[in-house]
Amino acid sequence: MTLATDPLANQLLAALDAANWQRWKPHLEPVYLKRGEVLYAAGQPQFHAYFPTSAIVSLLQVTEAGGSTGFAIAGHEGVVGISLLLGSDITTSGGSVLIAGQGYRMPALALQEEFNRFESVRQLLLRYIQALITQVAQTAVCSRHHTAEQQVCAWLLHCLDRLASHEVLLTHDVLANLLGVRRESVTLIVGHLRAAGLIRCSRGSMEVLDRAGLEHRACECHALVSKEYARLLSRPSLSVPGCLHDVTYVTDRGTEADRGS
């Protein structure tokens, strides 16, 4: 399995200044994150934080009966394991890989030391936490006030923002589990989107053919969350489009486009 070669594909890592980056590099281990892999489980200690570069991780709340619902996702814009920054290595939620890909992991103790000792690191990670809280809050609002079709569209758009292609490798079962709805409901919605020419489906994947059309069918939640991530994780002087994948992150080492690994 080929592992990630450029940790700076993760936008939090890319936003570190030169001095911080030199301290972090020895602690970062490349990993391949397999679909369905559990990165942390409810009630269990976390030993690493994960910085995806091409993978997407679903953050889930699990019931005693074994049911689960997704309340946020994390990809190349962020880190998985924020409870480590909030004074605990145990949480009531879980995190599992939604879409397989590459990333880096960092020992929990190393990340906590960086967070506690260095103000610039702490401010960067706190901004990310604020953006993630916005996503969690908007997911709660969306599930209460918006239709299942709007929610499906929003989740597909959230995934697209974190992928390099237009293909989202999600099954109907996984999408239904994320939304906390019946699989049959998702299948019906996906059929409507396909009939409208917005997506093309094959086994285990959905290719988005018309992003603008998908955005039109979605509620306001996706755009609001995307703009908040862009506002908090990019410099104020940058123009801020509506989507994460359009944001250029500038650091003291130059733009992502003009620097090497």
LINLINCOR-V83341 format. One record per pair of residues at least 6 apart in sequence whose C-alpha atoms are under 7 Angstrom apart, sorted by sequence separation. I is the first residue (numbers start at 0). J is the second residue. If there is no record, write none. Layout:
i=I j=J
i=I j=J
This chain:
i=6 j=12
i=7 j=13
i=39 j=45
i=61 j=67
i=73 j=79
i=82 j=88
i=114 j=120
i=115 j=121
i=159 j=165
i=175 j=181
i=192 j=198
i=193 j=199
i=199 j=205
i=200 j=206
i=240 j=246
i=248 j=254
i=60 j=67
i=61 j=68
i=113 j=120
i=114 j=121
i=175 j=182
i=198 j=205
i=199 j=206
i=239 j=246
i=248 j=255
i=59 j=67
i=60 j=68
i=82 j=90
i=159 j=167
i=198 j=206
i=199 j=207
i=59 j=68
i=60 j=69
i=141 j=150
i=158 j=167
i=198 j=207
i=199 j=208
i=59 j=69
i=172 j=182
i=175 j=185
i=197 j=207
i=198 j=208
i=229 j=239
i=58 j=69
i=59 j=70
i=171 j=182
i=197 j=208
i=198 j=209
i=57 j=69
i=58 j=70
i=197 j=209
i=58 j=71
i=57 j=71
i=58 j=72
i=171 j=185
i=229 j=243
i=57 j=72
i=171 j=186
i=197 j=212
i=226 j=241
i=233 j=248
i=56 j=72
i=57 j=73
i=197 j=213
i=225 j=241
i=226 j=242
i=55 j=72
i=56 j=73
i=225 j=242
i=229 j=246
i=55 j=73
i=56 j=74
i=225 j=243
i=55 j=74
i=222 j=241
i=54 j=74
i=53 j=74
i=32 j=54
i=52 j=74
i=53 j=75
i=51 j=74
i=52 j=75
i=51 j=75
i=83 j=107
i=50 j=75
i=3 j=29
i=2 j=29
i=50 j=77
i=51 j=78
i=84 j=111
i=2 j=30
i=50 j=78
i=83 j=111
i=2 j=31
i=49 j=78
i=50 j=79
i=48 j=78
i=49 j=79
i=84 j=114
i=48 j=79
i=49 j=80
i=61 j=92
i=48 j=80
i=60 j=92
i=59 j=92
i=60 j=93
i=170 j=203
i=59 j=93
i=169 j=203
i=170 j=204
i=58 j=93
i=59 j=94
i=168 j=203
i=169 j=204
i=58 j=94
i=168 j=204
i=169 j=205
i=57 j=94
i=58 j=95
i=167 j=204
i=168 j=205
i=56 j=94
i=57 j=95
i=166 j=204
i=167 j=205
i=56 j=95
i=57 j=96
i=166 j=205
i=167 j=206
i=56 j=96
i=57 j=97
i=148 j=188
i=166 j=206
i=9 j=50
i=55 j=96
i=56 j=97
i=165 j=206
i=166 j=207
i=9 j=51
i=55 j=97
i=56 j=98
i=165 j=207
i=9 j=52
i=45 j=88
i=55 j=98
i=8 j=52
i=44 j=88
i=45 j=89
i=54 j=98
i=55 j=99
i=44 j=89
i=54 j=99
i=6 j=52
i=43 j=89
i=54 j=100
i=42 j=89
i=53 j=100
i=54 j=101
i=42 j=90
i=53 j=101
i=54 j=102
i=41 j=90
i=42 j=91
i=52 j=101
i=53 j=102
i=41 j=91
i=51 j=101
i=52 j=102
i=77 j=127
i=41 j=92
i=51 j=102
i=40 j=92
i=41 j=93
i=50 j=102
i=51 j=103
i=40 j=93
i=49 j=102
i=50 j=103
i=39 j=93
i=40 j=94
i=49 j=103
i=50 j=104
i=39 j=94
i=49 j=104
i=38 j=94
i=48 j=104
i=49 j=105
i=37 j=94
i=38 j=95
i=47 j=104
i=48 j=105
i=37 j=95
i=47 j=105
i=48 j=106
i=36 j=95
i=37 j=96
i=47 j=106
i=48 j=107
i=35 j=95
i=36 j=96
i=46 j=106
i=47 j=107
i=35 j=96
i=46 j=107
i=152 j=213
i=34 j=96
i=35 j=97
i=33 j=96
i=34 j=97
i=71 j=134
i=32 j=96
i=34 j=98
i=71 j=135
i=152 j=216
i=153 j=217
i=157 j=221
i=10 j=75
i=11 j=76
i=34 j=99
i=70 j=135
i=152 j=217
i=156 j=221
i=9 j=75
i=10 j=76
i=11 j=77
i=33 j=99
i=8 j=75
i=9 j=76
i=10 j=77
i=32 j=99
i=33 j=100
i=149 j=216
i=150 j=217
i=9 j=77
i=32 j=100
i=70 j=138
i=149 j=217
i=153 j=221
i=31 j=100
i=32 j=101
i=149 j=218
i=31 j=101
i=98 j=168
i=30 j=101
i=31 j=102
i=30 j=102
i=29 j=102
i=30 j=103
i=29 j=103
i=30 j=104
i=28 j=103
i=29 j=104
i=27 j=103
i=28 j=104
i=27 j=104
i=28 j=105
i=27 j=105
i=26 j=105
i=141 j=220
i=26 j=106
i=160 j=242
i=137 j=220
i=160 j=243
i=161 j=244
i=160 j=244
i=75 j=161
i=74 j=161
i=134 j=224
i=133 j=224
i=6 j=103
i=130 j=227
i=3 j=101
i=130 j=228
i=2 j=101
i=3 j=102
i=130 j=231
i=126 j=231
i=127 j=232
i=126 j=232
i=68 j=176
i=69 j=177
i=53 j=162
i=67 j=176
i=68 j=177
i=69 j=178
i=68 j=178
i=68 j=179
i=14 j=248
i=16 j=250
i=17 j=251
i=16 j=251
i=17 j=252
i=14 j=250
i=13 j=250
i=10 j=248
i=5 j=260
